[in-house]
Amino acid sequence: MEENQNDPNSGQAGGGWSKALGIGMVLVTLMGIMAYVSTSKLKNRQKNSTSATAPVIPETRVDLKIPESIFIDHQGVEVQLGQFSDQYWIADIIFTRCPGPCARMTRIMAELQDLVPEAAPVHWISFTADPSHDTPDVLSRYAAKHGADTSRWSFLTGDKRDIYDFAINGLRLAVAETDPAQRASVDDLFIHSTMFVLVDREGVIRGWYNEKDEDVVKKMGKDLLALFKDEEKSATLDKQVK
């Protein structure tokens, strides 16, 4: 409206042609804006959607700062995350007395484990949100219960501060103790993310996946395939995830 008011012809008598031209320019401008907005929305939908054939790569490169902290695995062995630098990771955070989604998350991890050939350079890592309870012995029993291949799947406990710091600031996974006044049950001890994280061999986060997604196993499998498609076992994985 201000552009028309500032038009030197807008207030002159007999300015019908000028008014018509001004209206036409406004319409063209509006059409251009609508087209731009429509295209932007489409690009955003495409950007936010999970590709079925390509890795879910964050818009901004997210490099992990691998901590030097020592964690303890389900066998009581000291572990530093740097020792997995030659492998891809699938990571999550759970706790064994979780009354919510943890069991389903572990089943999803186990499904993907069974899908990926043993020779593939992939390691599964499950951090506990409850290290004071989840000792190596507890984690070992939990792993066996869920069919984990512990030669390529580590269940990690350790110092709570180290676990929480890496989960939050490294993997971008939320985790916190539940306020005692807000606990729905005696086991409702922690609030934690239900996402899985895919990390490549350069220590770069390549995707986050929601456990509520019905196709989450297939999506993670396809993205892994895209990342190591030249590996020896890729053909086997390709057949199974189609």
N, C-alpha and C positions, 0 to 999 in steps of 0.2 A: 504494500500500500504506500509506503514512503517513497518508493521509486516513482510512482505515478504522480504523487503530490509534488515532487521536485522536478517533474518534466516541465520544461519551459512552455510547452503547448497545452498543458493540461487545463489551464484556466481560461483559454482564449475561446471567444465565440466562434462557431463554425469549425470546431476542432474535432468533428466526427471521425475523420480519417486517423487523426492522432490517437483518439480514444480507442478506436478499433485496433490500431497497431499496438497500443499499450496492452490491451486485453490479450491480444495474440501472444505477445512476448511473455506475459504472466503465465498463460496456459502452457506455453512451451517450457518455461522454467519449471512449473509444477510437474509436468510430465517427466522432465529430466530428473527432478528430485525423487519422484515416485520410482522411476527405473533404478536410480542409484540405491535407494533404500531396499528395494526388492532384491537387487543383486547382492547387497551387503548381507541381507538376512540369509540368502541362499549360501553365501560363502561361510557365514557363521555356522549354519547347520552342518555344512560339509566339514568344517573345521572341528566341530564338537562331536561329530559322529565317529564311531569306531569302525575303521576300515576292515573289511573281511579278508583283505589280501595283503595289507601292508602294516608295518609296525605302527603302534600308536605313539608317535613321536611328539613330545610336548612342543608347543610353539617356541618356547625359550629353552635352550639347552640347560639341562639340570644335571650338573656334574656332582657326583657324590664325593664328599670328603670322607674317605675311609678312616675311621678312628683306629688308633693304636690300642684301644681298650681290649682287655682280654675277657672273653666270654667263656662260659663252661657249657659243653654240649651234653647230650643225653647219656653219654658214656662216661662223663666226668672228666673229659679231656679238655684242656685249655685250647681255645680257638681265637685266632685273630682273623678278621674278615679279609685282610689282604691275601690270605692263602687261597681265596677263591677267585682271585683276579683273572685267572685264565679261563673262567667259566661264566656263563650267563646265570643270573639268579632269578628265582621267583621267590619273593619274600612276603611274609605277612606277620601279624601280631595277634596272639591268642592267649588264653590261659586255660589250664586243664579242668578247673572246676567251674568253668563258664556255663551259665544256664541258658545262654542265648545262641548266637550264630557260630561259635567257635568250632563245634563238631562238624557243621556243614562246611565251613571253610576248609577244615582239614580233609574232609572227604573230597572236596574239589581239588585240592592240591594232590591228593592221592590219585584221582582220576587222571590228572595231567601227567603225573609221574608214570602211570601205567601206559599212557599214550606215547610218551617220548621214549625212543630207543635208549637202552642203557649206555650205549657208546657216545651218545650226544653230550656235548660239553655244557650240561645244565646242572645247577645245584639248587635244591630247595632249602630255604631257611625260614624257620618259624621261631620268632622271638616270643618269650612269655612276658605278659604284662604283670605277672604275679610271681616274681623270682623267689620271694621268701617261702612260698609254698611249693612252687614247681622246681623241686630239686632234680638232679640228673636221674635219680631212680624213678621219680614220678613221671618225668618226661619220657623216659625209656618205656614205661608201661603204656603211656598214652600213645606213643609212636607205634608200638606193637598192636595195640587195639585197633588202630586205623590203617594198618597195613603199610606203614611207611618203610621204604627201602632206605635204611639209615646209612647205607654206603654212599648215598647221594642226597640225603635229606638230613639236615642238622636242626635239632631242636635246642635252642640256646637260652640259657639262664645266665645269671651273673649279677653284677652290681646294678641295682634298679636305676640309679641315675644315668649310668652309661647306656642302658637299654632305652630308657625314655628319651634321652638326648638324641640318640641316633635315629630312633623311630620318628620323632617329631621334626628334628632339624635336618636329618639326612633323607629318610624315605618319605617324608611329608605324611606320615600316618599319625593321626591323633591318638593319644592314650593318656588316661588320667584315672586317679582313684575316684570312685563314686562317693559323693557326700553321704555319710552314714544316715543322715536324716531323710535321704531320698532313695534309699535302697529298697527295691521291691521284694527282695528275699535275702537270706543270709549269704547267698552266693553272688549277689549282685554287687560285686566288689569294684569292678573297673568299667570304664567307658573306653572303647577303643575302636579304631577304624576297622571296617570290614572290607577294605580294599586289598588287592594283591598288587605287588609292584614288580615290574620286569626291569632288570638292570643288565646292560650289556657288558662285554668283556673290557670295555674301556672305563667302566664305572659310571656310565651315563644312564639315567633313568629313561627308559623308552616307552613306558606306559603304566597306567593305573587301571585296574579292572575291578568291577563291583561284583561281590559274591551273589548279589540278587539277580544279576543278569543270567537268564536261562542259557545263553550261549557262551558263558564266560570261559569254559574249558576250550571250546573250539576257537574262540578269539585268541586266547593266549597261545594255543597250539599253532595257529596260523601265523601269529606274529613272531613266534620263535622260529618257525620255518623260514619266514622272510629274512630273519637275521642270520641264520646259518644255513641258507639254502645250498651252499656249496659243500656242506659237510657230507661225509660219506653216508650217513643214515637219513638224509633229508627225504629221499624217495619213499622210504617206509612211512615216515611221518606224514608225508603228503597224501598218501593213500588213505590213512586212517582219519585225517581231519576233514576230508571232503564230505 
